[in-house]
Amino acid sequence: MSAPHDNDTVTLRLPSGAPHQAPPASTPAAGGSAPGGSAPGAPAGSAGLGKSSALMAAGTIVSRVTGFARTLVMAAAIGVGTLNDSYQVANVLPTMIYVLVGGGALNAVFVPQLVRAMKRDDDGGEAYANRLLTLVMVALGAVTALCIVAAPLLVNLLSPEIADDPQRMAVTVAFARYCLPTLFFMGAHVVLGQILNARGRFGAMMWTPVLNNVVIIAAFGGFIWAFGGFTGSGVTPATVTPEGVRLLGIGTLLGLAVQALAMLPYLRDAGFRLRPRFDFRGHGLGKAMGLAKWTLLFVLANQLGMVVVTQLATKAGAAAERAGFTGTGITAYNYALLLWQMPQAIITVSVMTAVLPRISRSAVDGDTAAVRDDISYGLRTSAVAIVPCAFAFLALGVPMATLLYAGSGAEGARGIGYALMAFGLGLIPYSVQYVVLRGFYAYEDTRTPFYNTLVVALVNAAASALCFAVLPPRWAVVGMAASYGLGYAFGVGIAWRRLRKRLGDDLDGARVLRTYARLITASAPAALAAGAVAYALTRALGSGAVASLLSLAAGGTVLLCVFLAVARLLRLPELTALTGMVRGRLGR
């Protein structure tokens, strides 16, 4: 179990010594540029941001790699069919409940509030942070206990398809009662991580999820050792043993507990003292909660969309499996989504996690130009990786999945690959919206993100329902994956216009659009050539693990070479700066 998608980030611990603080927006960092140069128009202080972002990206890579290893072991242990769908439903429940009771507010609203408390309070915001932590722990403790009791009702609400099958229902409820307590540890991890982020310590939140992944890998590896792999056991909800369910459930719970408790040494290293504080009134938490109500509505809209997709995907997957097609349900959707989100987590989230405290300070100081420059910098810098990755998923989604998930069977792996292709291009608006919404949060505007997300959720849910109605069951989840990106495409248009108006009708739009247009121009022919090569090799060699590796390596090489050649002709300054920065770091 991990934190919600947008927050499923990981941070690398900074070198020991004085705590690192991102420089104020009005004060250039020493040196003025990142190693190898910074992108033209990069805001002052981008050297410090570049260093923090690189550290977070490194941690995110390790976390995501172990996260993929986790899903591979899961698929090898219980396949990607109905048993894994039951586990996925149980495992997503604590995430959904967590964000519904305020998890989104903790990540978006309270970072600016913690930064303000640090500047305003004599103790550097320590008492404010302790009150927040105490409040969250008390609230989540009560919610967790209630949800464990109500597990059957929650499963029924999320997937009536599972509830109609007594065997699947019993297994899913058993999984849920082990998974639901993770929402308590999830909240602790996020609050502690945001306390450190507000102090410029971009470390613990980025590395501790690795521990979670390692524990879960061990649990599912133990399942394989005890009961055999899926290709040999063919385990289903009807044949899985109570001991097997217990092993997987305890492993999932233990993973999040270890992840949260591992934050404590980082807090001590930062000089932060944990002390329960119950004097909530009169200390600014009321204002934060007032802001958080819109974020609560924000995540409510988002989670309603997820409920619709989960219900439809589990129903489609069950129908497709009865027709002989596995890997077409919510597990295929979630595994493809996890792979698709990797560039977002490594690049966009890392950049904006470092930038957000500085944007908040600029907003407090009334410096709209600095806010605009940071938003523009985040969009253009992340696009250098996001745009070609989106086209790579479109062109190479199937060989990626058949290589990574070969242990789950060829048919199931291909189903994940088709979903990954459908997600593909939606990565671009998904990334853009993430960056743009940080601008609203910096101004303590949580109402606009709610309305924006409501539009995204409605479009996603409506398009997913249409796909479920008109497509055969084996292709319904592929259509739902495409619907996810479609929703964000609508959302970006709304969010962009509103933030531009907020910043005085100037969001550096011409330069941002020029960067994206050039990147798309370079990526499209690269993806076309790579897809053709991979398809030809797959037809000739098949879709086994070795053949998929060869197809992916050849297609990826073609994509990279064509992209770089066209990008060089287009003279992309952001790509030149990024290449220089990477060379500078490798040369150290």
Summary of the structure (lengths in Angstrom):
residues: 588
radius of gyration: 23.0
end to end distance: 36.1
largest distance: 70.4
contacts: 2284
relative contact order: 0.13
helix: 79%
strand: 0%
